[in-house]
């Protein structure tokens, strides 16, 4: 019997844990039961109440949206127009109060993602690693996962990538819907075929037309989003956390719906963060031009995961729920048995666990900028930077072929010419 060949270090299993369907299903059920207990405040965690956004903000928006207009006078409304569907969705369960219905629908979206990943794992060349990543990643984030509508958006993105393997038009339509829910799912199209782009353009146009016709103020979010500053959990915020130790005269306060730094040099750091995002976009365009030849089955998911990693890490705002985006895309990458993104996926899981510690557990230390808060942010953001660079390296190495032959490579002789090889 021939000895097995060497194994690519980037194609290793995500972790040495049981891979039986019953094990992952039981883990999902137990962790989700605990998350629901936290969401309903049966189990109380240290730090701020993460469910307050549902009770105070989402419910208020739903009341405004129910009158037939977007929240035009609320600067915290910073979401694309289709987000109104997520905010209004608890009305589909009129026998429950708003918060209870919202948690129930997020739980349902979580279950749908889990079932999709389990179904995908049952096909040739697939594995349960994706389901494990989703099960553990959502649990590691804690109750924040159920107290934001980002899990619903991630469910749309996961469904788009899993359907896009053989149905590019479905990928395009779902990516467009996701983008109009929260923007970032547009990056799912980075390595999609032309048919997916066409379907996305048609779907986006139809949805935007419907949103504009349904209520005034569909594009108000563009102005509100532009006015955001540097949020205290972002990569750029580390500059001010350190500067405060040396007498920087700025403040930390709630601004445009998040806790941000205000004061000298904040606009400069925000501009630098946006410049990094532009550079990341430039790298993605270069990769898209250079990537050629046949794709791995996992390449569309790998590209989307890398793109969202870059844009999350360089953003001037890194809210805790953003980790759900990365967990969902990492899960799709690891559905493929030989998917190369195992190591970045591990780093994302680690960063998600640290995120739970910095919010909500020790968020007061993050706001205060003491040694514990600074340590947590340095570790979490450092893991994201590491994962981003590693994902870029892996994506480039697995998809970009040399375009010019080596000068040492023998060239085939033309017809009628003698060969120079002996």
N, C-alpha and C positions, 0 to 999 in steps of 0.2 A: 504494500500500500504506500502510495506516495505521501511524503510529508506535506503538511499544509504550508502554503506560501506565507510570506510575511504579511502582516496585517497593518494597514495604514493607521497611523496614530490618531488620525482624525475620524476614523470609521469605527472606533470602539463603541461598545454599548454605553448608554448614558450613565448607568450605575449598576452595581451588583446587588440587585434586589429581585424578589420573586417576579416572574413574568407570566404567571398564570392569570387568566382573566378574572377568576374569582378573587384573587388577592387585590388587584387594582380596583375592582368594583367595591369590595368591602372597605378599602381605604378611602375611596371617594365618598361612600355613604357616611362613614364615621366623621370624616373631616367636614362634610357639608352640614351634618347635624350640628356640629359644634359652631360652625359659622352662623347658622340660623339662630342658635341660642345667643350668640353675641349680637346679631342684628336686632333681635327682639329684646335686648338688654336683660336677658336672663343671666348670662355670664357677663360680668363687668371687667373691663380691662383698664389698666392705668392710662392716663392721658385724656385728651379731649374725646368727646362723644363723636365718633365718625359718622353716625347716622343722622346727625343734625342737618346735613345738607338735604336729605330726603324730606324731613319734616318741615324745615324752614324755607329752603330755596326751591327745590323741585316742586313741592306742592303749591308754592306761591306762583311759580311760573305756569303751572298747569291751570290755575285759576285765571290768569291773564290770557293764556292761549285759548281757553274755552270761550272767551268773549269774542274771538275772531281776529286777534292781532298778536304779533310777536311782542315780547317785553321791550318796547322801544325806549323806555326810560330807565332801564336797569343795566348798568355797565357790566354786571357779572354775566349777562347773557352773551356768551362769546362762542356760540356754536353754530354750525351750518343749519340751514332751515329745516332739514329732515329730522334734526334732533327733537323737534316738537313732537314727533311720533313717539319717541321713547318717553318723553316727559308726560305725554297724555295717555300712554299705554295702560296705566293702572285703571283707567275708566272702563277697560274691558272686563274688570272684575268688580262690578258695582256693589256686590254684597260685602266687600271688604273696605276698610278704610284705606286712604291713599298709601301710607307707608307699608302696611301689610301686603297690599296688592303689589307694590313695587318690589318688595323682597321676594314675593312668590314668583314674579315674572323673571327676576334675575336668576333665581334658583332654577327655573325652567330653562333659561338660556344656557346656564352652566350644564344642566343635564343633557341638553341637545348637543353641545360641544363634546361632552364625554362620549355620548353614544356615537357621534360621527367618527371620533378617533378610534373607538373600539371596533366599529364596522370596517373602517379603513385598515385596521391592523389584521383583519381576517383574510386579507388578499395576499397573493404571492409577492414575496419581496418586501413585505411590510412587517412591522413589529409593534409590540405594546409600549415601546418607549415613549411614543407620543402621548398616549393616555396617561402614563406615569408622570410625564412632565406637566401636563395640565392639572392632574390631581394634586400633585405636590406644590406646584407654583401658586395656584389659587389659594391653597391652604396657607402657604407661607406668607402671603400678603395680609391674611387676617380679615376681619370684618369689613375693611375698606373695599374689598372686592365686591361685596354685596350692597354697598352703600353708594355706589356710583353707577351710571348707566354705561360705563366703558365695557363692562362684561358683555352687554348686549351687542355693542359694536364689534367686539372681538369675535363673538359668535358668527356674525355676518362674514367677517374676514376669514375665519377658519373654514366656513362652508364654501366660500368663494374659491379658496386654494384647493380644497379637496375635490370640488366639482370641476375645477379648471383643468384637471389632468386630461380629461377627454372631452370637455365641453367648454371651449374658450369663450363662447358667447355668454354662458352662465357666469363664468368668472368675471367678465366685463360688466355685466349687469349688476352683480352683487358688489363688485368693487365700487361702482358708481354710487350705489345705494349707501354703502359704508362710508364713502367719502362725504356724502351729504349728511351723514349722521355725525361724523367727527373728523373729517379731513384726511387723517393718516392712511386709511385703506386705499387711497389713490396710489400709494406706493406699491400695492400688490401687482400693478401693471408693468413694473419695471422690466420684466423679462417675458411679458405676455405676447402672444402672437397678434397680428394685425386684426384678426376677427374680434379678439377681446377688446381692443381699443375702440373699434367701431361700435360694438355693443355698449361699451361704457359711455361713449359720447352720446349715443342716442338715448340711453337710459337717463343719463344726467340731465340732458336737455328736457326730457319729458317730466322728470321729477321736479326740476327747478321751475318749470312752467306751472306745474300744479301747485307748488308752494307759494309762488308769487300770486297766483290767482286766488288762493285760499285765504291769504291774510296779508295785510301790509307789514312792511318791516323785515322781509325775508333776508335782506342783506345788511341789516343793522349790525350784525356781529363783526363785520369787517372793521368798522371804526373802533368798536370796543376792544377787539383783539389787538389792534395796532398800538393801543395805549398802555399795554402791559409793560412791567419793568422786569427786574431780575429777582426771581423768586428765591427764597432762602434755601431751598433744597437743590438748586441747580448747580451745574459745574462752575459757572461763572460766579456764583455766590460765595464759593470758597475764597475768592479774592477778598471779599469784604469781611468774611468771618476772620480771616487772618489780619486784615487791616485794622479791625476793631481792637486787636491786641496791641496795636502800636498807635492808638489814639485817633483813628479815623472818626470823623464827626458826621455820622449819618444815623439814620433811624431804621428800625424794623417795625412795620405796621401793616395792617390789613389794607390792601390796595387792589382794586379791580378783582375782588373775589379771592385773592390769595395773599399770604404773608410775604411781603417783598421788602427789599432794601430800597431806601430812598436817601438821596444825598449826593455829595460830590462824587463824580466819576461813574455813577451808576449808568447814565446814558451811554458812556463810552464802553463799559463792559457789556451792556446789552447789545450794542452795535457789533462788538467783537464776536459775541455769541452768534448773532445772525450771519456774520461773515464766515464763521466756521461752518454754519449750516449751508451757506452757498458753496463753500469749498467741497463739502461732502456731496452736494448735488453735482458739482463738476466732476468729482471722481466717479460717481455713479454713471454719468453720461459717458465718460471715457471708457469705463468698463463695458457699458452697453454697446459701444461702437466696436471695441476690441473683441468682445466675446463672440465666438463663432463656432461652427461645427455642431455636431449633435450634442444635445443637452442630456445631463443626468435626469432621471425622473424627479429628483429632489430640487433641481436647479431653480424653478420658479419660486418655490418656497424659500430656498436659501437666499435668493436675491432679495425677496421681500423682507425677510428677517434682517438681513444686513442693512437694507435701506432704512427700515424703521429704527434699528439700533443707532445708526448714525444720526438720524434726525432727533431721536429722543435724547441722546447723550449731548448733542450740541445745543439743545433748546435752552432758551432763557427761563423756561419753566419745566421742572420735572416733578410733576405731582405724583404721589404714590400710586394712583390707579394706572399710570402709564405703564407700569410693569406688567399689567395684564396683557397689553398689546404684545409685548416681547414674549411672554409666556405662551400665549396662543400661537404665535408664529413659530416659536421654537418647537412646540409640540407637533406642528405639521411637518417641520423639517425632520424630526426624529421618528415620524411614522415610517419613513423609508429606512429599511434595515441597514443599508450602507450609507446613510446620510452623513455628510462630512461635518455637520455643525454640532457635533456632540459636545465639544469642549466649550464653545461659546454658550451653548445651552446650559451647561453646568454653571458657568459664571453668572448667567442671568438668574438661575435659581438661587445662587448665593446672594446676589444683589437684591433679590426679592425678599429673602429672609432678613437682610440688614434693613431694608426699607420698613419692614414691620416694626423693627426696633426703634427706628428714628421717627416713625409715625404709625401709630399714636403713642407708643410706650414712652419714649423719651423725647417727645417733640418739644417740651419746654427747654430742654438742654440745647436742642438745635436752634431755637429762637434766641436763647441767651448767648449762643456761640461759645459755650465753655468747652473744656477739653473733651468731655464726653460727646457733646454734639458735633464738634469738629472732627473727632475720630470717626463717628458713625458716617458722616457725610463723605469724608475722605475715602473710607473703605468702600461705601456704596458706589460713589461716582468713579472711584478708581476701578472697580470691577466692571462698570459699564464701559469705561474707556478701553480697558483690556479686551473685553468681549467684542467691542466694535472693531478694534484693530485686527484682532484675530480672525473675525468673520470676514473682513475685507481681504486679508491674506489668503484665507481658504477659498473664498469665492473666486478670486483672481486666479489662483493656482489651479483650480479644478475646471475652469471654463475658458481661460484665455490661452490659446496656442501660439507658439512663436510664428510670426508671419514671414520671417526671412530664413532661408536655409542656412545652416552653419557652413562656414568656408571650409571646414574639414570634412564635410559630407561629400562623398563622391557623387557626381552628377551623371545621369544616364547619357550615353552617347547618342548623338543624332543619327538619323538614317544616312548611311553612306560615309560616316566618319569612323575611324578606328577607335576602339576603346583605349583609354589611357591606363586602365587598371591591368595589372599583371596577375 
